[in-house]
Amino acid sequence: MTGEQKPLLRVVRGNPSDAELAALTAVVAAASAAKAPEKPKPRTSWWGDHAALLRKPHHPGEGAWRASGLPQG
């Protein structure tokens, strides 16, 4: 081991057997290899939503003309 390299694991107390050290090393390696949970994609802007360009059906009724100009979602 060189002077700059630090050990990955260090036994502070007790005398673990080779099998116990191997098991501990396997657990630590598996925990470090586990993927972090994926973050949900941020919602895109309404300005870039191409689905908004499609015509939506109009429903007749009271206030329908006013609602036709509001964003549909």
C-alpha positions as CSV (number, residue, x, y, z in Angstrom):
1,M,0.0,0.0,0.0
2,T,1.4,3.4,-0.9
3,G,1.5,6.4,1.4
4,E,-1.4,8.2,-0.4
5,Q,-3.8,5.3,-0.6
6,K,-6.3,4.8,2.3
7,P,-7.8,1.5,3.2
8,L,-11.4,1.0,2.2
9,L,-12.2,-0.8,5.5
10,R,-10.5,-0.7,8.8
11,V,-11.1,-3.0,11.8
12,V,-11.3,-0.8,14.9
13,R,-12.3,-3.4,17.5
14,G,-12.3,-7.2,17.6
15,N,-10.7,-10.0,15.5
16,P,-13.0,-10.8,12.6
17,S,-12.4,-13.9,10.6
18,D,-11.6,-13.9,6.9
19,A,-15.1,-15.0,6.1
20,E,-16.6,-12.2,8.2
21,L,-14.3,-9.6,6.5
22,A,-15.3,-11.0,3.1
23,A,-19.0,-10.8,4.0
24,L,-18.6,-7.2,5.2
25,T,-16.7,-6.3,2.0
26,A,-19.5,-7.8,-0.2
27,V,-22.2,-5.8,1.7
28,V,-20.3,-2.5,1.4
29,A,-19.5,-3.1,-2.3
30,A,-23.2,-4.0,-3.0
31,A,-24.4,-0.9,-1.1
32,S,-22.0,1.4,-3.0
33,A,-23.0,-0.1,-6.4
34,A,-26.8,0.4,-5.8
35,K,-28.3,3.0,-8.1
36,A,-29.7,6.1,-6.6
37,P,-33.5,6.4,-7.2
38,E,-34.3,8.2,-10.5
39,K,-35.6,11.7,-10.1
40,P,-38.9,12.4,-11.9
41,K,-38.5,14.4,-15.1
42,P,-39.4,18.1,-14.6
43,R,-42.6,19.1,-16.3
44,T,-42.0,20.8,-19.6
45,S,-43.3,24.3,-20.3
46,W,-46.8,24.8,-21.7
47,W,-45.2,26.9,-24.4
48,G,-43.3,23.9,-25.7
49,D,-46.3,21.5,-25.5
50,H,-47.1,20.5,-29.1
51,A,-50.3,18.7,-27.9
52,A,-51.7,22.1,-27.1
53,L,-51.7,22.9,-30.9
54,L,-54.3,20.2,-31.5
55,R,-57.9,21.2,-31.6
56,K,-60.0,20.1,-28.6
57,P,-63.7,19.5,-28.9
58,H,-66.0,22.3,-27.9
59,H,-68.8,21.6,-25.5
60,P,-71.8,23.9,-25.8
61,G,-73.3,25.3,-22.6
62,E,-73.3,28.3,-20.3
63,G,-69.8,29.9,-20.2
64,A,-68.5,27.7,-22.9
65,W,-67.2,30.6,-25.0
66,R,-65.2,31.9,-22.0
67,A,-63.8,28.5,-21.2
68,S,-62.7,28.0,-24.8
69,G,-60.0,30.5,-24.3
70,L,-58.6,29.0,-21.1
71,P,-55.8,26.4,-21.1
72,Q,-57.1,22.9,-21.2
73,G,-55.3,20.3,-19.2
